[in-house]
Amino acid sequence: MAGFSFGIPAIAQESAADLKDRIRLLEAELEQTKRALAKAEAEKSTANVEAQPDTDMAFNVAGGRLKVGGAVRVNYTAGTYPKDTGGGESSRAFPDGGNVGLDTARINLDYENGNVLGKFEYRFYDGYGGFGTGYHMLHTAWLGYNYANGSQVQVGVNRVPFGPGPYGVSQSFFFDQHYYVGLSDDMDLGVKYSWTTGDWKWDAGYYLQDEGSYKGGSKKADRYSYDVITDSVGNGYEEENQVNLRGIYSTKLAGIDSDLGFSVQYGEMRGKGVNVLGNPTRDGDMSAYSLHMVNKWNNFTLATQGTHYDYDVEQAGVANQGEILMGAFAFPTAVAREAFIPAVSLSYYLETPSIAWLNYVIPFVEYSSIMKDEAGFNDSELYTIGAAFGTAGGWYTYAEYATSNGNDFIGGDGGFNSRFGANPNPTRNHRFNINFGYYF
C-alpha cells in the first residue's frame, strides 16, 4: 500500500500532455520492436534472403558506421543444353558431366547513422549473355530514414513493393515466373514509404524510371531485374512514372499465422522509335494486380500468389502483337503482353544443431506459370524442387532441380527466343543446379 500511495503524487504532477507524449513514445517503440521481430521472422523463413554475416570491415564515416561486405557465388549446372550453340546461356558448352563456373561477385555497402541509413550493391556476372566478356550492373543504391513511429522512407534504386515479400513466394535460386516478367525482386529508381497501422503493413512507392542499363553486350538489358526495354535500334518502350501500393494483414487462421495481402501497380510506357508500320510508337501503360498469402504452421511455410498483368501497348521492337520486349542479365527476351500468373511454394525450416558445420536446411517444392491471354500463345510453366543450406562461416548453398516448358534459364535453344511470350516450341527442358555462395 505504501508503494502505491507513493506513486500517486508523481503521476499527478505530470500534465495530460506529458502523459500523451509518453504514451505516443511507448507506442512508437513497441511498433519498432514489432517490425524488427517480423523482419527477423521473415528472414529466418525465407531462403532467398541472402544473409550478411557480421563483418570486421566497418569504418566510421561522416558520423556513422559503414560496413563493407559482399559475396562470391559459383554455379554447377547440368541439363538440357546443346553442346555448343550461340546466344543465351546455352552459348556455353555443357559437357555430359555438367559445367562449373563463376556465377556472381558483388560488393555491398551498408551505412547507418542514427535514424539515417543507406544501402549500395554492385554485381559482376560471368558471360552468360552469349557475348563472352561478362557484364556488371548496379543492384541497389538508396538512402533512407527511420521515423520514430516505425515508418521508413527509401530514396534511390530500391526494391519495388509487389507480392508477398522481396522474392515473391519463392525460396528457389531461380525464383518463380513473376520475376521474369518484372513483378518480383524488381529494382527501380524512385521513392518508397513503409509504415504500419494495427495489424496492417503498408508500402507505397513512386518510380520515375527503371534502374538503367550498365555494362555488357546488349545495350539495354545489362541489368539485374527484368524491365521493359527498347530493341537494338531503339524501337519499343521504356518504363516511366510507376506507382505501387501493397498492403499485408497479419492474422491467425485456425491456429496458423497468416499474412493476407494485395499488391497494385500502374505505370506509363513511353513509346520509342517506330512501330511495325514505320510510324512513331504511341505511348501506352501497364497495370498489375495481385492477391497473395503466406501461411506458417510450426516450421512449414505455404506461400501462394495470383497475379494478372496487362501491357496496353502496340507492336514495336517485337515480332508479335501480343508481346513486349523485356530484358535482364544482358539478354533481351519477348514477354506476353497480358497474362495471369499463379504461383505456389511449400517449404520447411529445419534447424540442425547436431551438425556443427550446418545451421539449417530449407527443403522446398514450387510451381508457377505464365498463362497468356493471347490466342495461340503457349503457357510457360516452371516446376522446382530443392533445398537451401545455411552453413557456418558465411556459406549459403542452393541445390535444386528445375523443369520448364518456357523459361530462358532452364535449358537452351540458342539465340533470342520468346519462351516468356508466344513460346512456339514449348519443349520441356531440365536443369540440375548447385549454387555455392560465400558471403562476407
Secondary structure, DSSP 8 states (H G I E B T S, - for coil): -HHHHHHHHHHHTS-HHHHHHHHHHHHHHHHHHHHHHHHHHHHHH-TTS------S-EEEETTEEEEEEEEEEEEEEEES--SS-SSSGGGS---TT-EEEEEEEEEEEEEEETTEEEEEEEEEE-STTTTSS-EEEEEEEEEEEE-TTS-EEEEEEEE---SSSTTTT--STT--TTGGGT-SS-EEEEEEEEEEETTEEEEEEEEEEE----BSSSSS--SSS-EE-B-TTS-EEEEEEEEEEEEEEEEEETTEEEEEEEEEEEEEEEEESB-TTSSB---EEEEEEEEEEEEEETTEEEEEEEEEEEEE--S-SSSSTTEEEEEETTEEEEEESEEEEEEEEEEE-EE-TT-TTEEEEEEEEEEEEEEE-STT---EEEEEEEEEEEEGGGEEEEEEEEEESS-TTSS--SS---TBTT-SS---EEEEEEEEEEE-
